[in-house]
Amino acid sequence: PLILACQLSNLKNQYSIIKCLLENDAEPNQSVSFNPQHQHQHIPYRTPLVAYIKHAYDRRLDMRIVRLLIGYGARVSFSRGRDSVLRF
C-alpha cells in the first residue's frame, strides 16, 4: 500500500495517507519486484521514495512527503542506470 500511495500523484490527502501508513509500520524501503502478471500495477525494483519522485512529473514535489519518507528511514541513493530517477 505505501508504494501505491506514493505513486498515485492525484491521490487526495496523499501526505496524510503516507504518514498514516508509516506510523503504522509501513516499510519505507520495501521495493516491488517485477511480476509480469501485474506489470501494469507495479514499478519494478523501486522504493516508495523513488516511486513518489518518479510520478511527480505532472506536479511539483511536496517536500513534506520526501522529508517524511526520509525521516522514517527511506534510503537515498542515486544511480546513472536506466531506471534512475535522475537521468544524467
Phi and psi restraints in degrees (range 20) as a CNS / XPLOR table:
assign (resid 1 and name C) (resid 2 and name N)
       (resid 2 and name CA) (resid 2 and name C) 1.0 -65.3 20.0 2
assign (resid 2 and name N) (resid 2 and name CA)
       (resid 2 and name C) (resid 3 and name N) 1.0 -45.1 20.0 2
assign (resid 2 and name C) (resid 3 and name N)
       (resid 3 and name CA) (resid 3 and name C) 1.0 -65.2 20.0 2
assign (resid 3 and name N) (resid 3 and name CA)
       (resid 3 and name C) (resid 4 and name N) 1.0 -34.4 20.0 2
assign (resid 3 and name C) (resid 4 and name N)
       (resid 4 and name CA) (resid 4 and name C) 1.0 -67.8 20.0 2
assign (resid 4 and name N) (resid 4 and name CA)
       (resid 4 and name C) (resid 5 and name N) 1.0 -42.3 20.0 2
assign (resid 4 and name C) (resid 5 and name N)
       (resid 5 and name CA) (resid 5 and name C) 1.0 -62.3 20.0 2
assign (resid 5 and name N) (resid 5 and name CA)
       (resid 5 and name C) (resid 6 and name N) 1.0 -32.9 20.0 2
assign (resid 5 and name C) (resid 6 and name N)
       (resid 6 and name CA) (resid 6 and name C) 1.0 -76.0 20.0 2
assign (resid 6 and name N) (resid 6 and name CA)
       (resid 6 and name C) (resid 7 and name N) 1.0 -30.7 20.0 2
assign (resid 6 and name C) (resid 7 and name N)
       (resid 7 and name CA) (resid 7 and name C) 1.0 -91.6 20.0 2
assign (resid 7 and name N) (resid 7 and name CA)
       (resid 7 and name C) (resid 8 and name N) 1.0 -10.3 20.0 2
assign (resid 7 and name C) (resid 8 and name N)
       (resid 8 and name CA) (resid 8 and name C) 1.0 -87.3 20.0 2
assign (resid 8 and name N) (resid 8 and name CA)
       (resid 8 and name C) (resid 9 and name N) 1.0 92.6 20.0 2
assign (resid 8 and name C) (resid 9 and name N)
       (resid 9 and name CA) (resid 9 and name C) 1.0 -67.5 20.0 2
assign (resid 9 and name N) (resid 9 and name CA)
       (resid 9 and name C) (resid 10 and name N) 1.0 -18.9 20.0 2
assign (resid 9 and name C) (resid 10 and name N)
       (resid 10 and name CA) (resid 10 and name C) 1.0 -101.4 20.0 2
assign (resid 10 and name N) (resid 10 and name CA)
       (resid 10 and name C) (resid 11 and name N) 1.0 13.6 20.0 2
assign (resid 10 and name C) (resid 11 and name N)
       (resid 11 and name CA) (resid 11 and name C) 1.0 -70.1 20.0 2
assign (resid 11 and name N) (resid 11 and name CA)
       (resid 11 and name C) (resid 12 and name N) 1.0 122.9 20.0 2
assign (resid 11 and name C) (resid 12 and name N)
       (resid 12 and name CA) (resid 12 and name C) 1.0 -70.4 20.0 2
assign (resid 12 and name N) (resid 12 and name CA)
       (resid 12 and name C) (resid 13 and name N) 1.0 143.1 20.0 2
assign (resid 12 and name C) (resid 13 and name N)
       (resid 13 and name CA) (resid 13 and name C) 1.0 58.7 20.0 2
assign (resid 13 and name N) (resid 13 and name CA)
       (resid 13 and name C) (resid 14 and name N) 1.0 35.9 20.0 2
assign (resid 13 and name C) (resid 14 and name N)
       (resid 14 and name CA) (resid 14 and name C) 1.0 -56.7 20.0 2
assign (resid 14 and name N) (resid 14 and name CA)
       (resid 14 and name C) (resid 15 and name N) 1.0 -44.2 20.0 2
assign (resid 14 and name C) (resid 15 and name N)
       (resid 15 and name CA) (resid 15 and name C) 1.0 -59.5 20.0 2
assign (resid 15 and name N) (resid 15 and name CA)
       (resid 15 and name C) (resid 16 and name N) 1.0 -48.1 20.0 2
assign (resid 15 and name C) (resid 16 and name N)
       (resid 16 and name CA) (resid 16 and name C) 1.0 -62.9 20.0 2
assign (resid 16 and name N) (resid 16 and name CA)
       (resid 16 and name C) (resid 17 and name N) 1.0 -38.1 20.0 2
assign (resid 16 and name C) (resid 17 and name N)
       (resid 17 and name CA) (resid 17 and name C) 1.0 -68.1 20.0 2
assign (resid 17 and name N) (resid 17 and name CA)
       (resid 17 and name C) (resid 18 and name N) 1.0 -46.5 20.0 2
assign (resid 17 and name C) (resid 18 and name N)
       (resid 18 and name CA) (resid 18 and name C) 1.0 -62.9 20.0 2
assign (resid 18 and name N) (resid 18 and name CA)
       (resid 18 and name C) (resid 19 and name N) 1.0 -42.1 20.0 2
assign (resid 18 and name C) (resid 19 and name N)
       (resid 19 and name CA) (resid 19 and name C) 1.0 -61.6 20.0 2
assign (resid 19 and name N) (resid 19 and name CA)
       (resid 19 and name C) (resid 20 and name N) 1.0 -44.0 20.0 2
assign (resid 19 and name C) (resid 20 and name N)
       (resid 20 and name CA) (resid 20 and name C) 1.0 -61.5 20.0 2
assign (resid 20 and name N) (resid 20 and name CA)
       (resid 20 and name C) (resid 21 and name N) 1.0 -43.3 20.0 2
assign (resid 20 and name C) (resid 21 and name N)
       (resid 21 and name CA) (resid 21 and name C) 1.0 -63.1 20.0 2
assign (resid 21 and name N) (resid 21 and name CA)
       (resid 21 and name C) (resid 22 and name N) 1.0 -43.7 20.0 2
assign (resid 21 and name C) (resid 22 and name N)
       (resid 22 and name CA) (resid 22 and name C) 1.0 -66.2 20.0 2
assign (resid 22 and name N) (resid 22 and name CA)
       (resid 22 and name C) (resid 23 and name N) 1.0 -39.6 20.0 2
assign (resid 22 and name C) (resid 23 and name N)
       (resid 23 and name CA) (resid 23 and name C) 1.0 -64.0 20.0 2
assign (resid 23 and name N) (resid 23 and name CA)
       (resid 23 and name C) (resid 24 and name N) 1.0 -21.9 20.0 2
assign (resid 23 and name C) (resid 24 and name N)
       (resid 24 and name CA) (resid 24 and name C) 1.0 -107.2 20.0 2
assign (resid 24 and name N) (resid 24 and name CA)
       (resid 24 and name C) (resid 25 and name N) 1.0 34.3 20.0 2
assign (resid 24 and name C) (resid 25 and name N)
       (resid 25 and name CA) (resid 25 and name C) 1.0 72.2 20.0 2
assign (resid 25 and name N) (resid 25 and name CA)
       (resid 25 and name C) (resid 26 and name N) 1.0 25.9 20.0 2
assign (resid 25 and name C) (resid 26 and name N)
       (resid 26 and name CA) (resid 26 and name C) 1.0 -66.5 20.0 2
assign (resid 26 and name N) (resid 26 and name CA)
       (resid 26 and name C) (resid 27 and name N) 1.0 142.4 20.0 2
assign (resid 26 and name C) (resid 27 and name N)
       (resid 27 and name CA) (resid 27 and name C) 1.0 -87.2 20.0 2
assign (resid 27 and name N) (resid 27 and name CA)
       (resid 27 and name C) (resid 28 and name N) 1.0 114.1 20.0 2
assign (resid 27 and name C) (resid 28 and name N)
       (resid 28 and name CA) (resid 28 and name C) 1.0 -72.1 20.0 2
assign (resid 28 and name N) (resid 28 and name CA)
       (resid 28 and name C) (resid 29 and name N) 1.0 -8.2 20.0 2
assign (resid 28 and name C) (resid 29 and name N)
       (resid 29 and name CA) (resid 29 and name C) 1.0 -116.2 20.0 2
assign (resid 29 and name N) (resid 29 and name CA)
       (resid 29 and name C) (resid 30 and name N) 1.0 8.8 20.0 2
assign (resid 29 and name C) (resid 30 and name N)
       (resid 30 and name CA) (resid 30 and name C) 1.0 -71.8 20.0 2
assign (resid 30 and name N) (resid 30 and name CA)
       (resid 30 and name C) (resid 31 and name N) 1.0 125.7 20.0 2
assign (resid 30 and name C) (resid 31 and name N)
       (resid 31 and name CA) (resid 31 and name C) 1.0 -103.5 20.0 2
assign (resid 31 and name N) (resid 31 and name CA)
       (resid 31 and name C) (resid 32 and name N) 1.0 155.5 20.0 2
assign (resid 31 and name C) (resid 32 and name N)
       (resid 32 and name CA) (resid 32 and name C) 1.0 -99.9 20.0 2
assign (resid 32 and name N) (resid 32 and name CA)
       (resid 32 and name C) (resid 33 and name N) 1.0 121.5 20.0 2
assign (resid 32 and name C) (resid 33 and name N)
       (resid 33 and name CA) (resid 33 and name C) 1.0 -84.3 20.0 2
assign (resid 33 and name N) (resid 33 and name CA)
       (resid 33 and name C) (resid 34 and name N) 1.0 158.5 20.0 2
assign (resid 33 and name C) (resid 34 and name N)
       (resid 34 and name CA) (resid 34 and name C) 1.0 -68.0 20.0 2
assign (resid 34 and name N) (resid 34 and name CA)
       (resid 34 and name C) (resid 35 and name N) 1.0 131.2 20.0 2
assign (resid 34 and name C) (resid 35 and name N)
       (resid 35 and name CA) (resid 35 and name C) 1.0 -132.5 20.0 2
assign (resid 35 and name N) (resid 35 and name CA)
       (resid 35 and name C) (resid 36 and name N) 1.0 110.9 20.0 2
assign (resid 35 and name C) (resid 36 and name N)
       (resid 36 and name CA) (resid 36 and name C) 1.0 -55.6 20.0 2
assign (resid 36 and name N) (resid 36 and name CA)
       (resid 36 and name C) (resid 37 and name N) 1.0 -29.5 20.0 2
assign (resid 36 and name C) (resid 37 and name N)
       (resid 37 and name CA) (resid 37 and name C) 1.0 -71.8 20.0 2
assign (resid 37 and name N) (resid 37 and name CA)
       (resid 37 and name C) (resid 38 and name N) 1.0 -21.4 20.0 2
assign (resid 37 and name C) (resid 38 and name N)
       (resid 38 and name CA) (resid 38 and name C) 1.0 -124.0 20.0 2
assign (resid 38 and name N) (resid 38 and name CA)
       (resid 38 and name C) (resid 39 and name N) 1.0 28.6 20.0 2
assign (resid 38 and name C) (resid 39 and name N)
       (resid 39 and name CA) (resid 39 and name C) 1.0 -62.7 20.0 2
assign (resid 39 and name N) (resid 39 and name CA)
       (resid 39 and name C) (resid 40 and name N) 1.0 -23.2 20.0 2
assign (resid 39 and name C) (resid 40 and name N)
       (resid 40 and name CA) (resid 40 and name C) 1.0 -79.2 20.0 2
assign (resid 40 and name N) (resid 40 and name CA)
       (resid 40 and name C) (resid 41 and name N) 1.0 -12.6 20.0 2
assign (resid 40 and name C) (resid 41 and name N)
       (resid 41 and name CA) (resid 41 and name C) 1.0 -103.4 20.0 2
assign (resid 41 and name N) (resid 41 and name CA)
       (resid 41 and name C) (resid 42 and name N) 1.0 -29.0 20.0 2
assign (resid 41 and name C) (resid 42 and name N)
       (resid 42 and name CA) (resid 42 and name C) 1.0 -120.6 20.0 2
assign (resid 42 and name N) (resid 42 and name CA)
       (resid 42 and name C) (resid 43 and name N) 1.0 157.2 20.0 2
assign (resid 42 and name C) (resid 43 and name N)
       (resid 43 and name CA) (resid 43 and name C) 1.0 -104.5 20.0 2
assign (resid 43 and name N) (resid 43 and name CA)
       (resid 43 and name C) (resid 44 and name N) 1.0 121.8 20.0 2
assign (resid 43 and name C) (resid 44 and name N)
       (resid 44 and name CA) (resid 44 and name C) 1.0 -65.1 20.0 2
assign (resid 44 and name N) (resid 44 and name CA)
       (resid 44 and name C) (resid 45 and name N) 1.0 130.9 20.0 2
assign (resid 44 and name C) (resid 45 and name N)
       (resid 45 and name CA) (resid 45 and name C) 1.0 58.8 20.0 2
assign (resid 45 and name N) (resid 45 and name CA)
       (resid 45 and name C) (resid 46 and name N) 1.0 33.4 20.0 2
assign (resid 45 and name C) (resid 46 and name N)
       (resid 46 and name CA) (resid 46 and name C) 1.0 -115.2 20.0 2
assign (resid 46 and name N) (resid 46 and name CA)
       (resid 46 and name C) (resid 47 and name N) 1.0 148.2 20.0 2
assign (resid 46 and name C) (resid 47 and name N)
       (resid 47 and name CA) (resid 47 and name C) 1.0 -94.2 20.0 2
assign (resid 47 and name N) (resid 47 and name CA)
       (resid 47 and name C) (resid 48 and name N) 1.0 169.4 20.0 2
assign (resid 47 and name C) (resid 48 and name N)
       (resid 48 and name CA) (resid 48 and name C) 1.0 -56.9 20.0 2
assign (resid 48 and name N) (resid 48 and name CA)
       (resid 48 and name C) (resid 49 and name N) 1.0 -39.7 20.0 2
assign (resid 48 and name C) (resid 49 and name N)
       (resid 49 and name CA) (resid 49 and name C) 1.0 -63.5 20.0 2
assign (resid 49 and name N) (resid 49 and name CA)
       (resid 49 and name C) (resid 50 and name N) 1.0 -45.3 20.0 2
assign (resid 49 and name C) (resid 50 and name N)
       (resid 50 and name CA) (resid 50 and name C) 1.0 -65.1 20.0 2
assign (resid 50 and name N) (resid 50 and name CA)
       (resid 50 and name C) (resid 51 and name N) 1.0 -41.2 20.0 2
assign (resid 50 and name C) (resid 51 and name N)
       (resid 51 and name CA) (resid 51 and name C) 1.0 -60.6 20.0 2
assign (resid 51 and name N) (resid 51 and name CA)
       (resid 51 and name C) (resid 52 and name N) 1.0 -42.9 20.0 2
assign (resid 51 and name C) (resid 52 and name N)
       (resid 52 and name CA) (resid 52 and name C) 1.0 -62.0 20.0 2
assign (resid 52 and name N) (resid 52 and name CA)
       (resid 52 and name C) (resid 53 and name N) 1.0 -49.4 20.0 2
assign (resid 52 and name C) (resid 53 and name N)
       (resid 53 and name CA) (resid 53 and name C) 1.0 -64.7 20.0 2
assign (resid 53 and name N) (resid 53 and name CA)
       (resid 53 and name C) (resid 54 and name N) 1.0 -42.5 20.0 2
assign (resid 53 and name C) (resid 54 and name N)
       (resid 54 and name CA) (resid 54 and name C) 1.0 -63.4 20.0 2
assign (resid 54 and name N) (resid 54 and name CA)
       (resid 54 and name C) (resid 55 and name N) 1.0 -35.7 20.0 2
assign (resid 54 and name C) (resid 55 and name N)
       (resid 55 and name CA) (resid 55 and name C) 1.0 -94.7 20.0 2
assign (resid 55 and name N) (resid 55 and name CA)
       (resid 55 and name C) (resid 56 and name N) 1.0 8.4 20.0 2
assign (resid 55 and name C) (resid 56 and name N)
       (resid 56 and name CA) (resid 56 and name C) 1.0 -90.6 20.0 2
assign (resid 56 and name N) (resid 56 and name CA)
       (resid 56 and name C) (resid 57 and name N) 1.0 15.1 20.0 2
assign (resid 56 and name C) (resid 57 and name N)
       (resid 57 and name CA) (resid 57 and name C) 1.0 -61.5 20.0 2
assign (resid 57 and name N) (resid 57 and name CA)
       (resid 57 and name C) (resid 58 and name N) 1.0 -27.6 20.0 2
assign (resid 57 and name C) (resid 58 and name N)
       (resid 58 and name CA) (resid 58 and name C) 1.0 -97.8 20.0 2
assign (resid 58 and name N) (resid 58 and name CA)
       (resid 58 and name C) (resid 59 and name N) 1.0 7.9 20.0 2
assign (resid 58 and name C) (resid 59 and name N)
       (resid 59 and name CA) (resid 59 and name C) 1.0 -156.3 20.0 2
assign (resid 59 and name N) (resid 59 and name CA)
       (resid 59 and name C) (resid 60 and name N) 1.0 173.8 20.0 2
assign (resid 59 and name C) (resid 60 and name N)
       (resid 60 and name CA) (resid 60 and name C) 1.0 -79.1 20.0 2
assign (resid 60 and name N) (resid 60 and name CA)
       (resid 60 and name C) (resid 61 and name N) 1.0 148.1 20.0 2
assign (resid 60 and name C) (resid 61 and name N)
       (resid 61 and name CA) (resid 61 and name C) 1.0 -65.8 20.0 2
assign (resid 61 and name N) (resid 61 and name CA)
       (resid 61 and name C) (resid 62 and name N) 1.0 136.7 20.0 2
assign (resid 61 and name C) (resid 62 and name N)
       (resid 62 and name CA) (resid 62 and name C) 1.0 -91.2 20.0 2
assign (resid 62 and name N) (resid 62 and name CA)
       (resid 62 and name C) (resid 63 and name N) 1.0 102.7 20.0 2
assign (resid 62 and name C) (resid 63 and name N)
       (resid 63 and name CA) (resid 63 and name C) 1.0 -63.0 20.0 2
assign (resid 63 and name N) (resid 63 and name CA)
       (resid 63 and name C) (resid 64 and name N) 1.0 -19.8 20.0 2
assign (resid 63 and name C) (resid 64 and name N)
       (resid 64 and name CA) (resid 64 and name C) 1.0 -62.7 20.0 2
assign (resid 64 and name N) (resid 64 and name CA)
       (resid 64 and name C) (resid 65 and name N) 1.0 -38.2 20.0 2
assign (resid 64 and name C) (resid 65 and name N)
       (resid 65 and name CA) (resid 65 and name C) 1.0 -69.6 20.0 2
assign (resid 65 and name N) (resid 65 and name CA)
       (resid 65 and name C) (resid 66 and name N) 1.0 -42.4 20.0 2
assign (resid 65 and name C) (resid 66 and name N)
       (resid 66 and name CA) (resid 66 and name C) 1.0 -60.3 20.0 2
assign (resid 66 and name N) (resid 66 and name CA)
       (resid 66 and name C) (resid 67 and name N) 1.0 -48.1 20.0 2
assign (resid 66 and name C) (resid 67 and name N)
       (resid 67 and name CA) (resid 67 and name C) 1.0 -62.5 20.0 2
assign (resid 67 and name N) (resid 67 and name CA)
       (resid 67 and name C) (resid 68 and name N) 1.0 -39.6 20.0 2
assign (resid 67 and name C) (resid 68 and name N)
       (resid 68 and name CA) (resid 68 and name C) 1.0 -61.3 20.0 2
assign (resid 68 and name N) (resid 68 and name CA)
       (resid 68 and name C) (resid 69 and name N) 1.0 -49.2 20.0 2
assign (resid 68 and name C) (resid 69 and name N)
       (resid 69 and name CA) (resid 69 and name C) 1.0 -61.6 20.0 2
assign (resid 69 and name N) (resid 69 and name CA)
       (resid 69 and name C) (resid 70 and name N) 1.0 -44.8 20.0 2
assign (resid 69 and name C) (resid 70 and name N)
       (resid 70 and name CA) (resid 70 and name C) 1.0 -65.8 20.0 2
assign (resid 70 and name N) (resid 70 and name CA)
       (resid 70 and name C) (resid 71 and name N) 1.0 -39.1 20.0 2
assign (resid 70 and name C) (resid 71 and name N)
       (resid 71 and name CA) (resid 71 and name C) 1.0 -61.4 20.0 2
assign (resid 71 and name N) (resid 71 and name CA)
       (resid 71 and name C) (resid 72 and name N) 1.0 -29.3 20.0 2
assign (resid 71 and name C) (resid 72 and name N)
       (resid 72 and name CA) (resid 72 and name C) 1.0 -92.0 20.0 2
assign (resid 72 and name N) (resid 72 and name CA)
       (resid 72 and name C) (resid 73 and name N) 1.0 9.9 20.0 2
assign (resid 72 and name C) (resid 73 and name N)
       (resid 73 and name CA) (resid 73 and name C) 1.0 102.6 20.0 2
assign (resid 73 and name N) (resid 73 and name CA)
       (resid 73 and name C) (resid 74 and name N) 1.0 11.1 20.0 2
assign (resid 73 and name C) (resid 74 and name N)
       (resid 74 and name CA) (resid 74 and name C) 1.0 -61.3 20.0 2
assign (resid 74 and name N) (resid 74 and name CA)
       (resid 74 and name C) (resid 75 and name N) 1.0 129.5 20.0 2
assign (resid 74 and name C) (resid 75 and name N)
       (resid 75 and name CA) (resid 75 and name C) 1.0 -75.3 20.0 2
assign (resid 75 and name N) (resid 75 and name CA)
       (resid 75 and name C) (resid 76 and name N) 1.0 140.7 20.0 2
assign (resid 75 and name C) (resid 76 and name N)
       (resid 76 and name CA) (resid 76 and name C) 1.0 -114.1 20.0 2
assign (resid 76 and name N) (resid 76 and name CA)
       (resid 76 and name C) (resid 77 and name N) 1.0 116.5 20.0 2
assign (resid 76 and name C) (resid 77 and name N)
       (resid 77 and name CA) (resid 77 and name C) 1.0 -148.9 20.0 2
assign (resid 77 and name N) (resid 77 and name CA)
       (resid 77 and name C) (resid 78 and name N) 1.0 150.4 20.0 2
assign (resid 77 and name C) (resid 78 and name N)
       (resid 78 and name CA) (resid 78 and name C) 1.0 -125.3 20.0 2
assign (resid 78 and name N) (resid 78 and name CA)
       (resid 78 and name C) (resid 79 and name N) 1.0 147.3 20.0 2
assign (resid 78 and name C) (resid 79 and name N)
       (resid 79 and name CA) (resid 79 and name C) 1.0 -134.6 20.0 2
assign (resid 79 and name N) (resid 79 and name CA)
       (resid 79 and name C) (resid 80 and name N) 1.0 169.9 20.0 2
assign (resid 79 and name C) (resid 80 and name N)
       (resid 80 and name CA) (resid 80 and name C) 1.0 -104.3 20.0 2
assign (resid 80 and name N) (resid 80 and name CA)
       (resid 80 and name C) (resid 81 and name N) 1.0 15.7 20.0 2
assign (resid 80 and name C) (resid 81 and name N)
       (resid 81 and name CA) (resid 81 and name C) 1.0 -73.2 20.0 2
assign (resid 81 and name N) (resid 81 and name CA)
       (resid 81 and name C) (resid 82 and name N) 1.0 174.0 20.0 2
assign (resid 81 and name C) (resid 82 and name N)
       (resid 82 and name CA) (resid 82 and name C) 1.0 -58.3 20.0 2
assign (resid 82 and name N) (resid 82 and name CA)
       (resid 82 and name C) (resid 83 and name N) 1.0 -36.7 20.0 2
assign (resid 82 and name C) (resid 83 and name N)
       (resid 83 and name CA) (resid 83 and name C) 1.0 -96.5 20.0 2
assign (resid 83 and name N) (resid 83 and name CA)
       (resid 83 and name C) (resid 84 and name N) 1.0 16.2 20.0 2
assign (resid 83 and name C) (resid 84 and name N)
       (resid 84 and name CA) (resid 84 and name C) 1.0 -65.7 20.0 2
assign (resid 84 and name N) (resid 84 and name CA)
       (resid 84 and name C) (resid 85 and name N) 1.0 140.7 20.0 2
assign (resid 84 and name C) (resid 85 and name N)
       (resid 85 and name CA) (resid 85 and name C) 1.0 -66.5 20.0 2
assign (resid 85 and name N) (resid 85 and name CA)
       (resid 85 and name C) (resid 86 and name N) 1.0 -39.3 20.0 2
assign (resid 85 and name C) (resid 86 and name N)
       (resid 86 and name CA) (resid 86 and name C) 1.0 -102.4 20.0 2
assign (resid 86 and name N) (resid 86 and name CA)
       (resid 86 and name C) (resid 87 and name N) 1.0 114.1 20.0 2
assign (resid 86 and name C) (resid 87 and name N)
       (resid 87 and name CA) (resid 87 and name C) 1.0 -91.6 20.0 2
assign (resid 87 and name N) (resid 87 and name CA)
       (resid 87 and name C) (resid 88 and name N) 1.0 129.1 20.0 2
